[in-house]
Amino acid sequence: MTTILTGLNIAGLILALFFITLILSKKHKQVHDYLLSFFILLLGNFLVVKYVFQYDLYNSYPIIVYIDICYWVLLGPTLYIYTLVITRGENHLRINYLYTLIPAILVILCFSGYIFGTPTDLFNNWESPTMTVLIGRYIWFWNSPFFYLLTILAIRKHQKSIKDHFSYLKSVDLNWLYYLSHGFAIFILFLLVRGILYSVFGWEFPFGNYGISLVAVFMYIFGIGFYGYKQRGIFDNSTIIDDQNKIQNLPEISDMKDDRNHQSYQKSGLNNEEALQILSKLKSLMVKEEPYLESELHLSELAAMVDVSTHKLSQVINESLHKNFFDFVNEYRIEKVKDFLSNPGYNQLKIVSLAYDSGFSSKSTFYTLFKKSEGITPVEYRKKNQRLPT
């Protein structure tokens, strides 16, 4: 068993280094590439620490104590900053990101007596800590779960903003961030449950806490590589770069503002009469010019057609129609598809082709929205609503 676990440890390290090499060998690296590489490096440090402690080598290599303290307290903040950089479409680090290092600084201060003295004593005296060390342990222990929650909130806020500005989700919803963050949640939950079971009940997993920790981190690193390979832009220069440019060109997204919050509209200067005029012009435009047939239509483009600011158009859609931009545009696309499906002249065409001709760019999005709108599938709708040929 020891040989197997050692092999798993080494394999995990090789995978981590391999993925880091792939990312850093990209021709056009951006800040998020370095952040992801650092995140994977921290996971690799976890494997190094586990190996050293399994074989009682930390007395010979006290630097491992520093690594053990730092890697865990930096994992969560790194993932959080990575998420903010991606969702804001930025290629730089903001100065206010430094606040994410506050927990790490507090931990170092709490452990300073050991870190700047005899670092291995921190683990030798783990069962009888001072109050300062106890506080440091709690901050250290819960830091990553806390930043996981902040990460999820940031992703959800981003996706909410996406639907206020884009009529499509393909390539801009960044499911990759959910894979990465939820994988991290499973990883830390596994480690936390393992630690609680051992410290409270003295219970270990069948092949030991060391073994189960290795399996958890190995699977997470492997998952990053697997999903990263499927998500273009992680190991090459395509999708994420393009998404960032789309997002960065929309200031509302970059600033992470929620236009549906009534308070954000108080200073817009839009009165009821003007809102009604914009709404009338908007509905007329949608019927006569059918801009929704453009699969990548977004708020700023439609605002230019209506000749109003994006902020006012968003306000009219949100407050007058009680919808976000995504739902507003796709309702017209659904109606267009329904017209096609009701016309026997289009029976020779596949339903998905009709969806694309109506402005949809994603098959899954189309079927989901159609079923949500009509309560039946497009196939069922076609059977029930065929018009007799004239």
Backbone torsions as a table, in degrees:
resi	resn	phi	psi	omega
1	MET	NA	-40.4	179.5
2	THR	-60.0	-40.9	179.5
3	THR	-63.5	-40.5	179.8
4	ILE	-64.1	-45.6	-179.0
5	LEU	-65.4	-39.2	177.1
6	THR	-62.5	-42.0	177.8
7	GLY	-63.1	-39.6	178.7
8	LEU	-65.4	-38.4	178.4
9	ASN	-62.6	-47.8	-179.7
10	ILE	-64.9	-41.0	179.4
11	ALA	-62.0	-40.0	178.0
12	GLY	-62.9	-42.2	178.5
13	LEU	-64.1	-41.7	179.3
14	ILE	-63.5	-42.9	177.9
15	LEU	-60.4	-46.1	-178.9
16	ALA	-59.8	-47.2	-179.6
17	LEU	-65.5	-36.6	179.2
18	PHE	-64.2	-45.1	-179.7
19	PHE	-67.3	-38.0	177.4
20	ILE	-62.7	-42.3	179.0
21	THR	-62.3	-41.3	178.7
22	LEU	-61.3	-44.3	-177.7
23	ILE	-66.7	-45.8	-175.8
24	LEU	-76.7	-10.7	177.5
25	SER	-89.5	-0.3	177.2
26	LYS	-62.7	146.8	-177.8
27	LYS	-69.9	-41.6	-174.6
28	HIS	-116.7	79.0	-178.0
29	LYS	-77.3	144.6	175.9
30	GLN	-123.6	175.9	-175.9
31	VAL	-56.6	-40.5	-177.5
32	HIS	-64.0	-27.0	176.8
33	ASP	-65.7	-42.9	179.3
34	TYR	-68.2	-36.9	179.1
35	LEU	-66.3	-43.4	178.6
36	LEU	-65.7	-39.1	177.4
37	SER	-61.8	-41.8	179.0
38	PHE	-66.4	-38.2	177.9
39	PHE	-61.6	-45.9	178.2
40	ILE	-65.3	-36.7	177.4
41	LEU	-61.5	-40.2	177.3
42	LEU	-62.4	-39.3	176.6
43	LEU	-64.9	-37.9	175.6
44	GLY	-63.2	-37.0	176.9
45	ASN	-62.5	-33.5	175.7
46	PHE	-56.9	-44.0	-179.8
47	LEU	-65.6	-40.3	178.3
48	VAL	-62.2	-46.1	-179.8
49	VAL	-61.5	-44.4	-179.3
50	LYS	-63.5	-38.2	179.0
51	TYR	-65.4	-45.4	-178.6
52	VAL	-63.6	-41.6	-178.8
53	PHE	-73.9	-31.5	178.2
54	GLN	-62.0	-36.1	-177.3
55	TYR	-105.0	18.4	175.1
56	ASP	52.5	43.4	-178.0
57	LEU	-98.0	-3.4	-173.3
58	TYR	-68.8	-23.9	175.6
59	ASN	-67.3	-31.1	178.5
60	SER	-82.8	-25.1	-178.3
61	TYR	-129.3	74.3	-176.7
62	PRO	-61.7	-17.4	178.4
63	ILE	-61.3	-23.2	178.9
64	ILE	-61.5	-30.3	178.6
65	VAL	-61.6	-42.8	177.9
66	TYR	-61.9	-44.0	-179.5
67	ILE	-62.8	-41.6	-178.5
68	ASP	-64.1	-39.4	179.0
69	ILE	-67.6	-42.7	-171.0
70	CYS	-80.3	-39.1	-171.5
71	TYR	-63.9	-40.8	-176.7
72	TRP	-71.3	-37.8	-177.1
73	VAL	-78.4	-9.3	178.8
74	LEU	-105.1	-15.7	-178.3
75	LEU	-58.7	-54.0	-177.9
76	GLY	-60.8	-51.1	178.2
77	PRO	-58.7	-38.0	179.8
78	THR	-64.1	-44.2	178.1
79	LEU	-63.6	-39.1	-179.5
80	TYR	-65.3	-47.3	179.6
81	ILE	-65.0	-39.7	176.9
82	TYR	-56.9	-44.1	179.7
83	THR	-64.2	-43.4	179.6
84	LEU	-63.6	-41.3	-179.7
85	VAL	-63.7	-42.0	-179.9
86	ILE	-67.4	-50.1	-174.4
87	THR	-70.4	-25.3	178.3
88	ARG	-90.9	-5.2	178.8
89	GLY	64.9	35.0	-175.8
90	GLU	-102.2	155.4	174.1
91	ASN	-123.9	35.2	176.3
92	HIS	-152.0	164.6	178.0
93	LEU	-102.3	129.7	178.3
94	ARG	-77.6	149.4	-179.2
95	ILE	-63.7	-30.8	-178.1
96	ASN	-74.6	-5.4	174.0
97	TYR	-67.3	-15.6	-179.3
98	LEU	-63.0	-21.4	-179.6
99	TYR	-65.1	-21.5	178.8
100	THR	-68.4	-14.5	179.8
101	LEU	-88.6	-4.2	-178.8
102	ILE	-57.1	-47.5	178.2
103	PRO	-59.3	-40.1	179.5
104	ALA	-63.0	-40.6	178.9
105	ILE	-65.1	-41.9	178.8
106	LEU	-63.0	-41.0	179.2
107	VAL	-63.0	-45.3	179.4
108	ILE	-61.9	-40.3	178.2
109	LEU	-64.7	-41.6	-179.9
110	CYS	-67.3	-32.7	-178.6
111	PHE	-97.3	5.3	-172.2
112	SER	-58.2	-33.8	180.0
113	GLY	-59.3	-31.8	178.3
114	TYR	-91.4	-42.0	-175.9
115	ILE	-60.8	-42.2	-178.6
116	PHE	-94.7	6.4	175.9
117	GLY	-115.3	-105.6	176.2
118	THR	-114.0	97.1	-171.2
119	PRO	-58.1	-34.7	-177.0
120	THR	-68.0	-20.2	177.6
121	ASP	-64.1	-23.5	178.3
122	LEU	-59.4	-37.4	-179.1
123	PHE	-89.4	-30.0	177.3
124	ASN	-67.8	-29.2	-179.9
125	ASN	-106.8	25.7	-174.7
126	TRP	-62.8	-32.1	-176.0
127	GLU	-81.4	-14.8	179.9
128	SER	-132.7	68.2	-175.4
129	PRO	-80.7	158.3	171.0
130	THR	-76.1	168.7	179.7
131	MET	-61.4	-39.8	179.7
132	THR	-61.9	-45.0	179.2
133	VAL	-66.1	-36.8	179.1
134	LEU	-62.3	-42.6	176.8
135	ILE	-62.4	-44.4	178.8
136	GLY	-60.2	-38.1	179.1
137	ARG	-65.2	-40.9	179.4
138	TYR	-65.3	-42.6	178.1
139	ILE	-63.2	-45.4	-179.9
140	TRP	-60.4	-42.7	-174.0
141	PHE	-68.5	-42.6	-172.5
142	TRP	-99.5	1.9	-177.3
143	ASN	-63.0	-49.9	-177.8
144	SER	-65.4	-43.5	175.1
145	PRO	-59.1	-37.5	179.6
146	PHE	-63.3	-44.8	-179.1
147	PHE	-73.3	-24.2	172.8
148	TYR	-62.4	-44.3	179.0
149	LEU	-61.9	-41.6	177.1
150	LEU	-62.9	-37.0	179.5
151	THR	-63.9	-45.7	-179.9
152	ILE	-63.5	-40.8	177.9
153	LEU	-62.3	-39.6	179.7
154	ALA	-65.7	-41.0	-179.9
155	ILE	-66.4	-43.8	-178.9
156	ARG	-65.5	-38.2	177.7
157	LYS	-65.4	-38.1	177.9
158	HIS	-63.6	-47.5	-178.5
159	GLN	-66.5	-32.1	174.5
160	LYS	-64.7	-41.5	178.3
161	SER	-67.5	-35.7	178.5
162	ILE	-56.5	-44.3	-177.4
163	LYS	-72.1	-15.8	175.3
164	ASP	-85.1	-11.4	-173.7
165	HIS	-128.3	-19.5	-178.0
166	PHE	-120.2	147.6	176.4
167	SER	-96.7	5.7	-179.4
168	TYR	-142.7	157.6	-178.8
169	LEU	-114.5	-21.0	-178.2
170	LYS	-58.6	124.3	176.2
171	SER	80.8	-5.9	177.9
172	VAL	-120.9	-5.9	-178.0
173	ASP	-85.7	-14.1	172.4
174	LEU	54.4	57.7	176.0
175	ASN	-59.5	-22.1	178.0
176	TRP	-53.1	-39.0	-178.8
177	LEU	-65.7	-34.5	176.2
178	TYR	-68.3	-41.4	176.8
179	TYR	-58.6	-46.7	-176.3
180	LEU	-66.7	-45.5	-175.8
181	SER	-74.5	-41.6	178.6
182	HIS	-69.0	-34.1	173.8
183	GLY	-62.5	-40.0	176.9
184	PHE	-64.0	-39.1	179.2
185	ALA	-62.7	-44.5	178.3
186	ILE	-62.4	-41.1	179.8
187	PHE	-61.7	-51.2	-177.0
188	ILE	-72.7	-33.5	177.5
189	LEU	-63.0	-41.2	178.4
190	PHE	-60.7	-45.1	-178.6
191	LEU	-69.2	-38.7	179.9
192	LEU	-66.7	-44.3	178.6
193	VAL	-63.4	-42.5	177.8
194	ARG	-59.1	-45.6	-179.3
195	GLY	-65.5	-40.4	180.0
196	ILE	-66.9	-43.5	179.9
197	LEU	-61.0	-38.1	-178.2
198	TYR	-75.5	-44.3	-175.2
199	SER	-73.7	-33.0	-176.7
200	VAL	-91.4	-44.9	-174.3
201	PHE	-109.6	-7.0	-179.7
202	GLY	70.0	21.5	-175.8
203	TRP	-99.1	135.4	177.3
204	GLU	-117.9	158.3	174.8
205	PHE	-69.5	159.1	-174.0
206	PRO	-49.6	-41.5	178.7
207	PHE	-110.2	32.4	169.4
208	GLY	87.9	153.8	178.8
209	ASN	-64.3	-33.4	178.5
210	TYR	-62.0	-47.4	-178.4
211	GLY	-64.2	-44.5	-177.6
212	ILE	-68.7	-31.3	176.0
213	SER	-65.9	-40.7	178.9
214	LEU	-63.7	-43.4	179.8
215	VAL	-61.2	-42.6	-177.9
216	ALA	-62.1	-49.4	-176.5
217	VAL	-72.1	-34.3	177.8
218	PHE	-63.2	-45.3	-179.8
219	MET	-64.2	-35.8	179.4
220	TYR	-68.3	-45.1	178.3
221	ILE	-62.7	-42.8	177.9
222	PHE	-62.0	-41.0	178.8
223	GLY	-63.0	-38.4	177.1
224	ILE	-60.5	-44.0	178.8
225	GLY	-66.3	-41.2	-177.5
226	PHE	-65.3	-51.6	-179.9
227	TYR	-73.1	-30.8	176.9
228	GLY	-65.0	-34.7	177.5
229	TYR	-68.0	-38.3	179.6
230	LYS	-73.2	-29.9	-179.0
231	GLN	-92.5	102.2	179.4
232	ARG	-60.6	139.6	179.9
233	GLY	109.9	-12.7	177.4
234	ILE	-84.2	-48.4	179.7
235	PHE	-108.1	3.2	174.9
236	ASP	-137.4	-167.9	-172.1
237	ASN	-106.0	21.7	-170.6
238	SER	-97.9	-97.3	-159.6
239	THR	-54.1	-52.5	-173.8
240	ILE	-63.5	-35.3	177.2
241	ILE	-60.6	-47.0	179.6
242	ASP	-61.6	-43.2	-179.6
243	ASP	-61.8	-40.5	-178.7
244	GLN	-63.2	-39.2	178.9
245	ASN	-64.2	-40.3	178.9
246	LYS	-63.5	-42.9	-177.3
247	ILE	-70.9	-41.5	-176.0
248	GLN	-65.6	-27.5	179.9
249	ASN	-74.8	-8.0	178.4
250	LEU	-112.1	103.6	-176.0
251	PRO	-59.8	-29.7	-178.6
252	GLU	-63.0	-38.1	179.5
253	ILE	-71.2	-44.8	-177.4
254	SER	-60.5	-37.3	-178.7
255	ASP	-84.1	-3.9	177.4
256	MET	56.1	41.8	178.9
257	LYS	-90.9	144.7	177.4
258	ASP	-101.3	101.1	-176.9
259	ASP	-66.3	-16.5	-179.4
260	ARG	-82.3	-6.2	174.2
261	ASN	-74.8	121.7	-174.6
262	HIS	-55.8	-34.7	-177.5
263	GLN	-63.5	-29.1	-178.1
264	SER	-70.8	-14.2	-178.5
265	TYR	-100.3	-5.4	-173.1
266	GLN	-61.4	-28.5	-177.1
267	LYS	-103.4	12.7	-176.5
268	SER	-74.6	-23.5	-179.4
269	GLY	78.1	10.3	-179.0
270	LEU	-84.5	120.6	177.6
271	ASN	-99.4	173.6	-175.6
272	ASN	-61.7	-42.0	-178.5
273	GLU	-62.4	-45.7	179.8
274	GLU	-66.0	-37.5	179.0
275	ALA	-61.7	-42.2	178.9
276	LEU	-65.2	-37.2	178.6
277	GLN	-65.9	-44.5	178.9
278	ILE	-63.1	-42.6	-179.1
279	LEU	-63.1	-43.3	179.2
280	SER	-63.5	-42.8	179.6
281	LYS	-66.4	-38.3	-179.9
282	LEU	-64.5	-47.5	-178.9
283	LYS	-64.7	-38.9	178.0
284	SER	-63.9	-42.0	179.0
285	LEU	-62.8	-43.7	-177.8
286	MET	-63.0	-35.2	-178.7
287	VAL	-79.6	-45.3	-172.9
288	LYS	-79.6	-43.7	-173.5
289	GLU	-101.8	-13.9	177.4
290	GLU	49.0	55.4	179.5
291	PRO	-65.0	-18.1	-179.5
292	TYR	-67.4	-13.2	177.0
293	LEU	-69.5	-17.8	173.6
294	GLU	-75.9	113.9	-171.0
295	SER	-65.0	-26.3	-178.5
296	GLU	-111.5	35.7	177.5
297	LEU	-65.1	133.5	174.5
298	HIS	-131.4	171.1	-168.9
299	LEU	-54.7	-45.2	-176.1
300	SER	-64.4	-35.1	178.1
301	GLU	-66.4	-45.5	-179.6
302	LEU	-67.3	-37.0	178.3
303	ALA	-61.6	-38.4	178.5
304	ALA	-65.2	-36.8	178.7
305	MET	-67.2	-37.8	-179.9
306	VAL	-81.6	-15.7	-179.3
307	ASP	67.5	46.6	173.7
308	VAL	-136.7	169.4	177.5
309	SER	-73.9	155.1	178.0
310	THR	-61.3	-34.6	-178.3
311	HIS	-65.3	-43.7	-179.8
312	LYS	-69.5	-40.1	178.9
313	LEU	-64.0	-42.2	177.4
314	SER	-61.2	-40.7	179.7
315	GLN	-63.8	-42.3	179.4
316	VAL	-63.1	-45.2	-179.2
317	ILE	-65.4	-43.3	-176.8
318	ASN	-71.1	-45.9	-172.5
319	GLU	-90.5	-36.7	-178.5
320	SER	-83.0	-36.3	-177.8
321	LEU	-104.9	-11.1	-179.8
322	HIS	56.8	44.0	179.5
323	LYS	-137.3	162.2	168.5
324	ASN	-93.5	169.2	-175.8
325	PHE	-60.4	-40.8	-179.6
326	PHE	-58.0	-50.8	-179.2
327	ASP	-67.1	-38.9	-178.8
328	PHE	-59.5	-50.7	-177.4
329	VAL	-68.2	-42.0	-175.6
330	ASN	-72.4	-18.9	172.4
331	GLU	-64.6	-38.4	176.5
332	TYR	-67.3	-37.0	178.4
333	ARG	-66.0	-39.9	177.5
334	ILE	-61.6	-43.4	179.4
335	GLU	-63.2	-37.3	178.1
336	LYS	-64.3	-43.0	178.2
337	VAL	-63.7	-41.1	179.6
338	LYS	-60.6	-38.6	176.8
339	ASP	-62.8	-42.7	178.4
340	PHE	-62.7	-46.2	-176.2
341	LEU	-66.5	-27.3	-179.0
342	SER	-83.1	-10.7	-176.7
343	ASN	-100.3	115.3	-179.4
344	PRO	-59.5	-19.6	-179.8
345	GLY	-66.0	-15.0	-179.5
346	TYR	-108.3	13.2	-177.5
347	ASN	-64.8	-26.0	-178.5
348	GLN	-75.4	-12.7	-179.2
349	LEU	-93.7	144.9	176.9
350	LYS	-69.5	148.9	-178.1
351	ILE	-61.1	-39.9	-178.3
352	VAL	-65.0	-31.8	176.7
353	SER	-66.5	-39.0	177.0
354	LEU	-64.9	-36.5	178.2
355	ALA	-63.8	-44.6	178.3
356	TYR	-64.0	-38.8	178.6
357	ASP	-67.6	-19.0	-179.5
358	SER	-93.5	0.5	175.8
359	GLY	112.4	-8.9	178.9
360	PHE	-74.3	145.2	178.0
361	SER	-116.3	-2.6	-178.4
362	SER	-134.2	125.4	179.4
363	LYS	-62.4	-45.1	-177.6
364	SER	-65.5	-40.3	177.9
365	THR	-62.8	-42.8	179.9
366	PHE	-60.0	-51.8	-177.1
367	TYR	-63.5	-38.0	179.4
368	THR	-65.1	-46.6	-177.9
369	LEU	-69.4	-37.3	-179.5
370	PHE	-65.7	-45.5	179.3
371	LYS	-64.2	-37.7	178.2
372	LYS	-66.2	-38.2	-177.2
373	SER	-76.3	-44.3	-171.0
374	GLU	-104.1	-16.3	-179.8
375	GLY	80.5	-2.0	177.1
376	ILE	-137.5	166.8	179.6
377	THR	-79.0	161.9	176.7
378	PRO	-58.5	-36.3	179.2
379	VAL	-63.1	-45.7	178.9
380	GLU	-64.3	-38.6	179.6
381	TYR	-63.5	-42.7	-179.2
382	ARG	-61.8	-40.8	-179.3
383	LYS	-66.4	-36.0	-174.2
384	LYS	-85.9	-20.5	-169.0
385	ASN	-123.9	22.3	178.0
386	GLN	-67.9	125.7	176.1
387	ARG	-80.7	143.1	177.2
388	LEU	-69.5	137.8	179.1
389	PRO	-64.5	139.6	-179.2
390	THR	-89.3	NA	NA
